Amino acid sequence: MAFGCLALALSLVLAPKLQAASGGSSQTAQSIMVNMTPNSNAFQITGTTTWTFNRDCAEADYTASAGVWDGNTPTCVGNATNCAAGNQPPVPPAPPIDPHGPNSIEHHAQQDRCTFFCGGTLDGWNYTNTEMVNGLNGHGNWTFTYNYSVTTVGSVNEATCWTCDQSGGGAVDVKFCGFVAGESFLKKARDNSGWDKKYSFTLTQPDPITGLPVSRVTNVMATLQTSTDLGATWTDVQGPSALDTSSIVSCGRPNDLATFCDNAGTPTDYIYDANAGFGGNVAAVGNFLHSSVAGHLAPDLTNNIMSGLNGSPDNFPNNNNNLCPYSETAPFFADFPGITAAGLYRVHVTGTVKGNAAVADQQFSVSGGGTVIGGCDGCTPACNPE
């Protein structure tokens, strides 16, 4: 049997127009977030059979324990007074279990995909994390260490959490479901309105003829590309094809109800983390935007941001606990059928997010949402479709 190994990454680039300068006493900035999820995080081709990995299923075979303080005296950075034993603070709560990093269940389940495919033993692991707090007098940086452990069910049978399909002739249909979101921040001179800082996450503007809201995410195109030199250069394989971003979801992000990317579930709030560009008066107020990128406020739920919680400076009263008018997303779906050749693949997406207020049309640039095809070449499970 011939086995292929194919890795797929996703990159998104939307071309901007020049930024508009802020006017008057108001200062505005905007950021863009793109969320992307493949229909599976791993595939395997064995002859004319295509196998699909269900990582959610696999993650259920791991159990993570909350962090426990290791009992050691915390380290302290500060002067003798601030680091004196009498200034040691109480033990703070442990940091959360790693959700997405190298110690996460998500990461290990992906790494163990071939154990699930061929059968074998899943190993647990241990790791540490720290939490830093000030001393009792409010000074000195005291660092506590916590131990974490993850256990597994032990052994798994071959083809656990994998499903097979013999109708496609040994080809993979890679699909991506995602959404575009945008954060807008306005800082204005105080007036009799009583507020001077406001966030919103809207992505619509009035149609000039009908007045109805229309999407500001436009001209989005997707192209499947392959590389034979480890990502130094890329060649188009499929596309470009248009992605529909005309339907806007209100009240948060889209959710599936029954099938992949049906977007039929109830929209929910989500953690906003800009990963695809910043625009507007970034030099003056860009630090008020929320992103994991250094120099910005920490990512948070959009409702918390608009309600002035967790350090958000928003003091505009009308958007407090009011997702539906102020939090919108633009869903998209990309489908690339019939992938059979081994190699490195990515999806390249271009388009425009039209600006609002004093923010001009804005650039997108983001990579992520990858999947892997192949790599589990040591076995050939029997395909018994349900």
PASE-546205 format. One record per residue (C-alpha): residue number from 1; residue in three letters; x, y, z. Coordinates in steps of 0.1 Angstrom, whole numbers, plus 5000, padded with zeros to 4 digits. Layout:
BEGIN
+------+------+------+------+------+
! resi ! resn !    X !    Y !    Z !
+------+------+------+------+------+
!  NUM !  ALA !    X !    Y !    Z !
...
+------+------+------+------+------+
END
This chain:
BEGIN
+------+------+------+------+------+
! resi ! resn !    X !    Y !    Z !
+------+------+------+------+------+
!    1 !  MET ! 5000 ! 5000 ! 5000 !
!    2 !  ALA ! 5012 ! 5035 ! 4993 !
!    3 !  PHE ! 5008 ! 5060 ! 5021 !
!    4 !  GLY ! 5010 ! 5098 ! 5017 !
!    5 !  CYS ! 5019 ! 5124 ! 5042 !
!    6 !  LEU ! 5005 ! 5158 ! 5036 !
!    7 !  ALA ! 5004 ! 5188 ! 5060 !
!    8 !  LEU ! 4981 ! 5217 ! 5054 !
!    9 !  ALA ! 4984 ! 5252 ! 5068 !
!   10 !  LEU ! 4960 ! 5281 ! 5062 !
!   11 !  SER ! 4970 ! 5317 ! 5055 !
!   12 !  LEU ! 4947 ! 5347 ! 5050 !
!   13 !  VAL ! 4957 ! 5380 ! 5035 !
!   14 !  LEU ! 4932 ! 5407 ! 5027 !
!   15 !  ALA ! 4945 ! 5437 ! 5007 !
!   16 !  PRO ! 4940 ! 5471 ! 5023 !
!   17 !  LYS ! 4934 ! 5506 ! 5011 !
!   18 !  LEU ! 4953 ! 5535 ! 5028 !
!   19 !  GLN ! 4944 ! 5542 ! 5064 !
!   20 !  ALA ! 4923 ! 5572 ! 5070 !
!   21 !  ALA ! 4936 ! 5597 ! 5096 !
!   22 !  SER ! 4915 ! 5603 ! 5127 !
!   23 !  GLY ! 4895 ! 5634 ! 5126 !
!   24 !  GLY ! 4887 ! 5661 ! 5152 !
!   25 !  SER ! 4891 ! 5651 ! 5188 !
!   26 !  SER ! 4881 ! 5615 ! 5182 !
!   27 !  GLN ! 4906 ! 5587 ! 5178 !
!   28 !  THR ! 4897 ! 5553 ! 5164 !
!   29 !  ALA ! 4914 ! 5520 ! 5158 !
!   30 !  GLN ! 4903 ! 5486 ! 5145 !
!   31 !  SER ! 4916 ! 5451 ! 5145 !
!   32 !  ILE ! 4906 ! 5419 ! 5127 !
!   33 !  MET ! 4903 ! 5383 ! 5139 !
!   34 !  VAL ! 4900 ! 5353 ! 5118 !
!   35 !  ASN ! 4890 ! 5319 ! 5133 !
!   36 !  MET ! 4895 ! 5288 ! 5111 !
!   37 !  THR ! 4887 ! 5251 ! 5118 !
!   38 !  PRO ! 4893 ! 5222 ! 5094 !
!   39 !  ASN ! 4868 ! 5194 ! 5090 !
!   40 !  SER ! 4894 ! 5171 ! 5106 !
!   41 !  ASN ! 4928 ! 5177 ! 5122 !
!   42 !  ALA ! 4942 ! 5145 ! 5105 !
!   43 !  PHE ! 4936 ! 5122 ! 5075 !
!   44 !  GLN ! 4952 ! 5090 ! 5064 !
!   45 !  ILE ! 4950 ! 5075 ! 5029 !
!   46 !  THR ! 4954 ! 5037 ! 5026 !
!   47 !  GLY ! 4950 ! 5026 ! 4990 !
!   48 !  THR ! 4914 ! 5036 ! 4980 !
!   49 !  THR ! 4903 ! 5042 ! 5016 !
!   50 !  THR ! 4903 ! 5076 ! 5033 !
!   51 !  TRP ! 4904 ! 5077 ! 5071 !
!   52 !  THR ! 4893 ! 5108 ! 5091 !
!   53 !  PHE ! 4905 ! 5115 ! 5126 !
!   54 !  ASN ! 4880 ! 5127 ! 5152 !
!   55 !  ARG ! 4902 ! 5146 ! 5177 !
!   56 !  ASP ! 4872 ! 5155 ! 5200 !
!   57 !  CYS ! 4866 ! 5118 ! 5204 !
!   58 !  ALA ! 4903 ! 5112 ! 5211 !
!   59 !  GLU ! 4905 ! 5140 ! 5237 !
!   60 !  ALA ! 4879 ! 5121 ! 5258 !
!   61 !  ASP ! 4905 ! 5095 ! 5265 !
!   62 !  TYR ! 4926 ! 5119 ! 5285 !
!   63 !  THR ! 4919 ! 5134 ! 5320 !
!   64 !  ALA ! 4936 ! 5165 ! 5332 !
!   65 !  SER ! 4939 ! 5173 ! 5369 !
!   66 !  ALA ! 4939 ! 5209 ! 5382 !
!   67 !  GLY ! 4972 ! 5224 ! 5393 !
!   68 !  VAL ! 4983 ! 5218 ! 5429 !
!   69 !  TRP ! 5008 ! 5240 ! 5447 !
!   70 !  ASP ! 5041 ! 5221 ! 5451 !
!   71 !  GLY ! 5044 ! 5233 ! 5487 !
!   72 !  ASN ! 5078 ! 5250 ! 5482 !
!   73 !  THR ! 5085 ! 5285 ! 5494 !
!   74 !  PRO ! 5077 ! 5308 ! 5465 !
!   75 !  THR ! 5105 ! 5328 ! 5449 !
!   76 !  CYS ! 5105 ! 5366 ! 5453 !
!   77 !  VAL ! 5119 ! 5394 ! 5433 !
!   78 !  GLY ! 5122 ! 5427 ! 5452 !
!   79 !  ASN ! 5141 ! 5444 ! 5480 !
!   80 !  ALA ! 5146 ! 5428 ! 5514 !
!   81 !  THR ! 5115 ! 5443 ! 5529 !
!   82 !  ASN ! 5092 ! 5433 ! 5501 !
!   83 !  CYS ! 5107 ! 5398 ! 5500 !
!   84 !  ALA ! 5107 ! 5392 ! 5538 !
!   85 !  ALA ! 5089 ! 5361 ! 5550 !
!   86 !  GLY ! 5064 ! 5382 ! 5568 !
!   87 !  ASN ! 5053 ! 5398 ! 5534 !
!   88 !  GLN ! 5047 ! 5364 ! 5517 !
!   89 !  PRO ! 5011 ! 5364 ! 5503 !
!   90 !  PRO ! 4986 ! 5335 ! 5506 !
!   91 !  VAL ! 4989 ! 5308 ! 5480 !
!   92 !  PRO ! 4969 ! 5321 ! 5450 !
!   93 !  PRO ! 4947 ! 5299 ! 5428 !
!   94 !  ALA ! 4965 ! 5277 ! 5403 !
!   95 !  PRO ! 4966 ! 5289 ! 5367 !
!   96 !  PRO ! 4941 ! 5271 ! 5344 !
!   97 !  ILE ! 4950 ! 5238 ! 5328 !
!   98 !  ASP ! 4968 ! 5244 ! 5295 !
!   99 !  PRO ! 4940 ! 5246 ! 5268 !
!  100 !  HIS ! 4960 ! 5247 ! 5236 !
!  101 !  GLY ! 4997 ! 5247 ! 5242 !
!  102 !  PRO ! 5023 ! 5219 ! 5242 !
!  103 !  ASN ! 5010 ! 5205 ! 5275 !
!  104 !  SER ! 4973 ! 5205 ! 5264 !
!  105 !  ILE ! 4952 ! 5174 ! 5258 !
!  106 !  GLU ! 4944 ! 5189 ! 5224 !
!  107 !  HIS ! 4981 ! 5189 ! 5215 !
!  108 !  HIS ! 4988 ! 5154 ! 5228 !
!  109 !  ALA ! 4957 ! 5139 ! 5212 !
!  110 !  GLN ! 4969 ! 5152 ! 5178 !
!  111 !  GLN ! 5004 ! 5139 ! 5184 !
!  112 !  ASP ! 4989 ! 5105 ! 5194 !
!  113 !  ARG ! 4968 ! 5102 ! 5163 !
!  114 !  CYS ! 4988 ! 5073 ! 5150 !
!  115 !  THR ! 4984 ! 5054 ! 5183 !
!  116 !  PHE ! 4947 ! 5058 ! 5178 !
!  117 !  PHE ! 4950 ! 5046 ! 5142 !
!  118 !  CYS ! 4972 ! 5016 ! 5147 !
!  119 !  GLY ! 4963 ! 5008 ! 5184 !
!  120 !  GLY ! 4987 ! 5010 ! 5213 !
!  121 !  THR ! 4992 ! 5026 ! 5247 !
!  122 !  LEU ! 4985 ! 5063 ! 5254 !
!  123 !  ASP ! 5010 ! 5078 ! 5278 !
!  124 !  GLY ! 5002 ! 5104 ! 5304 !
!  125 !  TRP ! 5024 ! 5134 ! 5312 !
!  126 !  ASN ! 5032 ! 5159 ! 5340 !
!  127 !  TYR ! 5041 ! 5196 ! 5338 !
!  128 !  THR ! 5044 ! 5227 ! 5359 !
!  129 !  ASN ! 5032 ! 5262 ! 5357 !
!  130 !  THR ! 5036 ! 5293 ! 5379 !
!  131 !  GLU ! 5015 ! 5322 ! 5392 !
!  132 !  MET ! 5030 ! 5355 ! 5403 !
!  133 !  VAL ! 5014 ! 5378 ! 5428 !
!  134 !  ASN ! 5024 ! 5408 ! 5449 !
!  135 !  GLY ! 5033 ! 5406 ! 5486 !
!  136 !  LEU ! 5010 ! 5415 ! 5515 !
!  137 !  ASN ! 5022 ! 5451 ! 5513 !
!  138 !  GLY ! 5014 ! 5452 ! 5475 !
!  139 !  HIS ! 5051 ! 5450 ! 5466 !
!  140 !  GLY ! 5075 ! 5423 ! 5457 !
!  141 !  ASN ! 5068 ! 5397 ! 5429 !
!  142 !  TRP ! 5062 ! 5363 ! 5446 !
!  143 !  THR ! 5061 ! 5333 ! 5422 !
!  144 !  PHE ! 5043 ! 5301 ! 5432 !
!  145 !  THR ! 5048 ! 5268 ! 5413 !
!  146 !  TYR ! 5020 ! 5243 ! 5406 !
!  147 !  ASN ! 5022 ! 5206 ! 5395 !
!  148 !  TYR ! 4998 ! 5193 ! 5368 !
!  149 !  SER ! 4992 ! 5158 ! 5356 !
!  150 !  VAL ! 4973 ! 5142 ! 5328 !
!  151 !  THR ! 4962 ! 5105 ! 5328 !
!  152 !  THR ! 4948 ! 5084 ! 5299 !
!  153 !  VAL ! 4926 ! 5053 ! 5295 !
!  154 !  GLY ! 4958 ! 5033 ! 5288 !
!  155 !  SER ! 4955 ! 5011 ! 5257 !
!  156 !  VAL ! 4933 ! 5018 ! 5227 !
!  157 !  ASN ! 4923 ! 4995 ! 5198 !
!  158 !  GLU ! 4932 ! 5002 ! 5162 !
!  159 !  ALA ! 4910 ! 5027 ! 5143 !
!  160 !  THR ! 4898 ! 5042 ! 5176 !
!  161 !  CYS ! 4884 ! 5077 ! 5169 !
!  162 !  TRP ! 4890 ! 5072 ! 5132 !
!  163 !  THR ! 4863 ! 5067 ! 5106 !
!  164 !  CYS ! 4868 ! 5053 ! 5071 !
!  165 !  ASP ! 4853 ! 5060 ! 5037 !
!  166 !  GLN ! 4858 ! 5038 ! 5006 !
!  167 !  SER ! 4837 ! 5059 ! 4982 !
!  168 !  GLY ! 4862 ! 5086 ! 4974 !
!  169 !  GLY ! 4889 ! 5064 ! 4958 !
!  170 !  GLY ! 4915 ! 5073 ! 4983 !
!  171 !  ALA ! 4913 ! 5111 ! 4981 !
!  172 !  VAL ! 4908 ! 5137 ! 5008 !
!  173 !  ASP ! 4883 ! 5165 ! 5008 !
!  174 !  VAL ! 4897 ! 5192 ! 5030 !
!  175 !  LYS ! 4872 ! 5217 ! 5042 !
!  176 !  PHE ! 4876 ! 5248 ! 5064 !
!  177 !  CYS ! 4849 ! 5265 ! 5084 !
!  178 !  GLY ! 4856 ! 5299 ! 5099 !
!  179 !  PHE ! 4845 ! 5334 ! 5106 !
!  180 !  VAL ! 4858 ! 5370 ! 5104 !
!  181 !  ALA ! 4854 ! 5394 ! 5133 !
!  182 !  GLY ! 4864 ! 5430 ! 5139 !
!  183 !  GLU ! 4870 ! 5451 ! 5170 !
!  184 !  SER ! 4865 ! 5488 ! 5167 !
!  185 !  PHE ! 4876 ! 5512 ! 5195 !
!  186 !  LEU ! 4866 ! 5549 ! 5198 !
!  187 !  LYS ! 4881 ! 5574 ! 5222 !
!  188 !  LYS ! 4865 ! 5608 ! 5221 !
!  189 !  ALA ! 4867 ! 5640 ! 5241 !
!  190 !  ARG ! 4844 ! 5640 ! 5271 !
!  191 !  ASP ! 4811 ! 5658 ! 5266 !
!  192 !  ASN ! 4777 ! 5658 ! 5283 !
!  193 !  SER ! 4771 ! 5622 ! 5271 !
!  194 !  GLY ! 4791 ! 5609 ! 5301 !
!  195 !  TRP ! 4813 ! 5585 ! 5282 !
!  196 !  ASP ! 4845 ! 5587 ! 5262 !
!  197 !  LYS ! 4855 ! 5551 ! 5253 !
!  198 !  LYS ! 4835 ! 5526 ! 5234 !
!  199 !  TYR ! 4840 ! 5491 ! 5218 !
!  200 !  SER ! 4819 ! 5474 ! 5192 !
!  201 !  PHE ! 4823 ! 5443 ! 5170 !
!  202 !  THR ! 4799 ! 5451 ! 5141 !
!  203 !  LEU ! 4807 ! 5441 ! 5105 !
!  204 !  THR ! 4778 ! 5457 ! 5087 !
!  205 !  GLN ! 4770 ! 5490 ! 5070 !
!  206 !  PRO ! 4737 ! 5503 ! 5055 !
!  207 !  ASP ! 4731 ! 5496 ! 5019 !
!  208 !  PRO ! 4731 ! 5529 ! 5001 !
!  209 !  ILE ! 4699 ! 5521 ! 4982 !
!  210 !  THR ! 4678 ! 5499 ! 5005 !
!  211 !  GLY ! 4693 ! 5510 ! 5039 !
!  212 !  LEU ! 4694 ! 5474 ! 5049 !
!  213 !  PRO ! 4726 ! 5461 ! 5067 !
!  214 !  VAL ! 4751 ! 5445 ! 5044 !
!  215 !  SER ! 4784 ! 5428 ! 5051 !
!  216 !  ARG ! 4817 ! 5448 ! 5052 !
!  217 !  VAL ! 4837 ! 5417 ! 5044 !
!  218 !  THR ! 4839 ! 5415 ! 5006 !
!  219 !  ASN ! 4858 ! 5401 ! 4976 !
!  220 !  VAL ! 4871 ! 5371 ! 4996 !
!  221 !  MET ! 4888 ! 5344 ! 4974 !
!  222 !  ALA ! 4905 ! 5312 ! 4984 !
!  223 !  THR ! 4933 ! 5293 ! 4966 !
!  224 !  LEU ! 4948 ! 5259 ! 4975 !
!  225 !  GLN ! 4986 ! 5260 ! 4972 !
!  226 !  THR ! 5014 ! 5234 ! 4976 !
!  227 !  SER ! 5051 ! 5237 ! 4984 !
!  228 !  THR ! 5079 ! 5213 ! 4976 !
!  229 !  ASP ! 5106 ! 5233 ! 4994 !
!  230 !  LEU ! 5093 ! 5234 ! 5029 !
!  231 !  GLY ! 5073 ! 5265 ! 5025 !
!  232 !  ALA ! 5099 ! 5287 ! 5007 !
!  233 !  THR ! 5077 ! 5290 ! 4976 !
!  234 !  TRP ! 5041 ! 5281 ! 4969 !
!  235 !  THR ! 5023 ! 5270 ! 4937 !
!  236 !  ASP ! 4986 ! 5272 ! 4931 !
!  237 !  VAL ! 4968 ! 5238 ! 4929 !
!  238 !  GLN ! 4931 ! 5247 ! 4931 !
!  239 !  GLY ! 4912 ! 5280 ! 4928 !
!  240 !  PRO ! 4909 ! 5309 ! 4933 !
!  241 !  SER ! 4873 ! 5304 ! 4942 !
!  242 !  ALA ! 4850 ! 5329 ! 4959 !
!  243 !  LEU ! 4841 ! 5326 ! 4995 !
!  244 !  ASP ! 4806 ! 5338 ! 5006 !
!  245 !  THR ! 4809 ! 5363 ! 5035 !
!  246 !  SER ! 4776 ! 5381 ! 5028 !
!  247 !  SER ! 4757 ! 5365 ! 5056 !
!  248 !  ILE ! 4763 ! 5381 ! 5090 !
!  249 !  VAL ! 4757 ! 5364 ! 5123 !
!  250 !  SER ! 4745 ! 5386 ! 5151 !
!  251 !  CYS ! 4749 ! 5380 ! 5188 !
!  252 !  GLY ! 4784 ! 5365 ! 5186 !
!  253 !  ARG ! 4801 ! 5337 ! 5166 !
!  254 !  PRO ! 4783 ! 5310 ! 5146 !
!  255 !  ASN ! 4779 ! 5275 ! 5159 !
!  256 !  ASP ! 4771 ! 5242 ! 5142 !
!  257 !  LEU ! 4740 ! 5223 ! 5151 !
!  258 !  ALA ! 4741 ! 5189 ! 5133 !
!  259 !  THR ! 4768 ! 5189 ! 5106 !
!  260 !  PHE ! 4802 ! 5206 ! 5099 !
!  261 !  CYS ! 4798 ! 5243 ! 5092 !
!  262 !  ASP ! 4760 ! 5243 ! 5090 !
!  263 !  ASN ! 4760 ! 5274 ! 5113 !
!  264 !  ALA ! 4726 ! 5264 ! 5124 !
!  265 !  GLY ! 4733 ! 5265 ! 5161 !
!  266 !  THR ! 4726 ! 5294 ! 5185 !
!  267 !  PRO ! 4753 ! 5321 ! 5182 !
!  268 !  THR ! 4775 ! 5325 ! 5214 !
!  269 !  ASP ! 4800 ! 5349 ! 5228 !
!  270 !  TYR ! 4837 ! 5342 ! 5221 !
!  271 !  ILE ! 4871 ! 5353 ! 5231 !
!  272 !  TYR ! 4883 ! 5381 ! 5208 !
!  273 !  ASP ! 4920 ! 5378 ! 5200 !
!  274 !  ALA ! 4930 ! 5399 ! 5170 !
!  275 !  ASN ! 4954 ! 5379 ! 5147 !
!  276 !  ALA ! 4949 ! 5394 ! 5113 !
!  277 !  GLY ! 4959 ! 5430 ! 5114 !
!  278 !  PHE ! 4954 ! 5464 ! 5130 !
!  279 !  GLY ! 4942 ! 5497 ! 5114 !
!  280 !  GLY ! 4932 ! 5532 ! 5121 !
!  281 !  ASN ! 4950 ! 5555 ! 5146 !
!  282 !  VAL ! 4971 ! 5526 ! 5159 !
!  283 !  ALA ! 4999 ! 5548 ! 5172 !
!  284 !  ALA ! 4975 ! 5567 ! 5195 !
!  285 !  VAL ! 4949 ! 5542 ! 5206 !
!  286 !  GLY ! 4960 ! 5508 ! 5191 !
!  287 !  ASN ! 4971 ! 5496 ! 5226 !
!  288 !  PHE ! 4934 ! 5496 ! 5236 !
!  289 !  LEU ! 4927 ! 5467 ! 5211 !
!  290 !  HIS ! 4926 ! 5431 ! 5224 !
!  291 !  SER ! 4951 ! 5407 ! 5211 !
!  292 !  SER ! 4978 ! 5382 ! 5221 !
!  293 !  VAL ! 5002 ! 5403 ! 5201 !
!  294 !  ALA ! 5024 ! 5423 ! 5225 !
!  295 !  GLY ! 5014 ! 5458 ! 5232 !
!  296 !  HIS ! 4976 ! 5452 ! 5234 !
!  297 !  LEU ! 4950 ! 5443 ! 5260 !
!  298 !  ALA ! 4946 ! 5406 ! 5269 !
!  299 !  PRO ! 4920 ! 5387 ! 5248 !
!  300 !  ASP ! 4886 ! 5384 ! 5264 !
!  301 !  LEU ! 4850 ! 5377 ! 5257 !
!  302 !  THR ! 4834 ! 5404 ! 5236 !
!  303 !  ASN ! 4807 ! 5410 ! 5263 !
!  304 !  ASN ! 4833 ! 5416 ! 5289 !
!  305 !  ILE ! 4851 ! 5440 ! 5267 !
!  306 !  MET ! 4820 ! 5460 ! 5260 !
!  307 !  SER ! 4808 ! 5459 ! 5296 !
!  308 !  GLY ! 4840 ! 5474 ! 5310 !
!  309 !  LEU ! 4852 ! 5442 ! 5328 !
!  310 !  ASN ! 4886 ! 5427 ! 5333 !
!  311 !  GLY ! 4904 ! 5460 ! 5327 !
!  312 !  SER ! 4884 ! 5471 ! 5296 !
!  313 !  PRO ! 4881 ! 5509 ! 5296 !
!  314 !  ASP ! 4847 ! 5509 ! 5279 !
!  315 !  ASN ! 4822 ! 5532 ! 5296 !
!  316 !  PHE ! 4796 ! 5534 ! 5269 !
!  317 !  PRO ! 4764 ! 5522 ! 5287 !
!  318 !  ASN ! 4743 ! 5510 ! 5258 !
!  319 !  ASN ! 4766 ! 5480 ! 5248 !
!  320 !  ASN ! 4767 ! 5465 ! 5283 !
!  321 !  ASN ! 4754 ! 5429 ! 5282 !
!  322 !  ASN ! 4740 ! 5437 ! 5248 !
!  323 !  LEU ! 4757 ! 5414 ! 5223 !
!  324 !  CYS ! 4731 ! 5413 ! 5195 !
!  325 !  PRO ! 4734 ! 5449 ! 5182 !
!  326 !  TYR ! 4772 ! 5452 ! 5188 !
!  327 !  SER ! 4787 ! 5418 ! 5182 !
!  328 !  GLU ! 4787 ! 5404 ! 5146 !
!  329 !  THR ! 4807 ! 5379 ! 5127 !
!  330 !  ALA ! 4810 ! 5369 ! 5090 !
!  331 !  PRO ! 4811 ! 5331 ! 5085 !
!  332 !  PHE ! 4829 ! 5315 ! 5056 !
!  333 !  PHE ! 4834 ! 5280 ! 5042 !
!  334 !  ALA ! 4862 ! 5267 ! 5019 !
!  335 !  ASP ! 4862 ! 5232 ! 5002 !
!  336 !  PHE ! 4891 ! 5216 ! 4984 !
!  337 !  PRO ! 4882 ! 5181 ! 4972 !
!  338 !  GLY ! 4903 ! 5153 ! 4957 !
!  339 !  ILE ! 4937 ! 5159 ! 4974 !
!  340 !  THR ! 4959 ! 5128 ! 4969 !
!  341 !  ALA ! 4995 ! 5140 ! 4964 !
!  342 !  ALA ! 5019 ! 5140 ! 4993 !
!  343 !  GLY ! 5034 ! 5174 ! 5002 !
!  344 !  LEU ! 5029 ! 5206 ! 5022 !
!  345 !  TYR ! 4997 ! 5224 ! 5015 !
!  346 !  ARG ! 4981 ! 5257 ! 5025 !
!  347 !  VAL ! 4951 ! 5278 ! 5017 !
!  348 !  HIS ! 4957 ! 5314 ! 5006 !
!  349 !  VAL ! 4927 ! 5338 ! 5010 !
!  350 !  THR ! 4925 ! 5374 ! 4998 !
!  351 !  GLY ! 4898 ! 5400 ! 5002 !
!  352 !  THR ! 4888 ! 5433 ! 5018 !
!  353 !  VAL ! 4873 ! 5443 ! 5051 !
!  354 !  LYS ! 4857 ! 5477 ! 5045 !
!  355 !  GLY ! 4864 ! 5502 ! 5073 !
!  356 !  ASN ! 4839 ! 5520 ! 5094 !
!  357 !  ALA ! 4839 ! 5554 ! 5111 !
!  358 !  ALA ! 4874 ! 5569 ! 5106 !
!  359 !  VAL ! 4890 ! 5536 ! 5099 !
!  360 !  ALA ! 4899 ! 5528 ! 5063 !
!  361 !  ASP ! 4896 ! 5495 ! 5045 !
!  362 !  GLN ! 4919 ! 5472 ! 5064 !
!  363 !  GLN ! 4946 ! 5445 ! 5058 !
!  364 !  PHE ! 4942 ! 5409 ! 5069 !
!  365 !  SER ! 4972 ! 5386 ! 5075 !
!  366 !  VAL ! 4969 ! 5354 ! 5095 !
!  367 !  SER ! 4981 ! 5318 ! 5093 !
!  368 !  GLY ! 4966 ! 5287 ! 5111 !
!  369 !  GLY ! 4939 ! 5261 ! 5111 !
!  370 !  GLY ! 4962 ! 5233 ! 5098 !
!  371 !  THR ! 4956 ! 5196 ! 5093 !
!  372 !  VAL ! 4978 ! 5166 ! 5086 !
!  373 !  ILE ! 4973 ! 5139 ! 5060 !
!  374 !  GLY ! 4993 ! 5107 ! 5064 !
!  375 !  GLY ! 5022 ! 5098 ! 5086 !
!  376 !  CYS ! 5006 ! 5067 ! 5102 !
!  377 !  ASP ! 5023 ! 5042 ! 5079 !
!  378 !  GLY ! 5029 ! 5013 ! 5102 !
!  379 !  CYS ! 4995 ! 4996 ! 5099 !
!  380 !  THR ! 4964 ! 4991 ! 5078 !
!  381 !  PRO ! 4933 ! 4987 ! 5099 !
!  382 !  ALA ! 4902 ! 4970 ! 5084 !
!  383 !  CYS ! 4876 ! 4995 ! 5072 !
!  384 !  ASN ! 4842 ! 4987 ! 5087 !
!  385 !  PRO ! 4820 ! 5017 ! 5080 !
!  386 !  GLU ! 4791 ! 5021 ! 5104 !
+------+------+------+------+------+
END
